[in-house]
């Protein structure tokens, strides 16, 4: 039941199922990437991780703005459900 006291629509159920499936896929990929990263020399891995950190830091404002837009779109869709 939703907070409106109604059963969730099939679309909401499908979205939840899709989200779970996507989350599981991402988790599996992350685990695989971690396991593979353990095969790389630690100094090379640290260089790669530092490069990733730097790019994320440089892109921080863009990433946060995109996340905000995604959340706004989601809120609009929730109101429509």
N, C-alpha and C positions, 0 to 999 in steps of 0.2 A: 504494500500500500504506500502511496505517496503521502506527502504532508497535506495534500488536499483531500485525503480520505478516499482516493480513487485508486483502482488498480493501475499499475504502470501500463502504458501503451506498449504494443508489440515493438514499436520503433525504439522506445526506451530500453526494453529488454534486449533488443538486437544491438543497440549501442553499447550496453553494458557488456554483452557477450563479446562484441568486437574489441572493446577496451581491454577486457581480460585477455583475449587472444593476443592483442598487440603487446600488452605488458609482458605476457609470458614470452613472446618472441624476442622482445628487447632484452629481457632478463637472460634468456638463453644465449643471445649474441654477446651480451656483456660478459657472461661467465666464460664463454669460449675465447673471447678476446683477452680476458685476464689470463686464462691458462696458457694461451699462445704467447703472451707477453713475458711469461716466466721463462720461456726458452731463449729470450734475447739477453745478451750480456747486460748486466745491471747499469753500466755506464751509458750504453746506447739507449736503454729504456729510459733512463733519467733525462737524457737529451731530448728524446721524443716527448716525454711527459712535460718537460719545461716548455717545449715549443707549443704544445696543446694549451698549456696554461696561459702562455703569452697571447695566443690567438683569441682564446676565450675572454681574457681580460680586455684586449683591444676591442672586442665585439660586444662587450657588456651592455652598453646602451641599446644597441640594435637588438640584441637578444631579449632584453627586458621589454622593449617596445613591442616586439613581435608577440611575446607572451601576453602582454596587456591586451593587444588586439584579439588574440585567441580567446582570452577570458571574456572579453566583451561580446564576441560572437556567440560563445557558449551561453552566456546569460540571456541573450536575445532568443536563442533556440529554446532554452528552458522555459521562458515566458510563453512561447508559442505552443509548447507541449500541453 
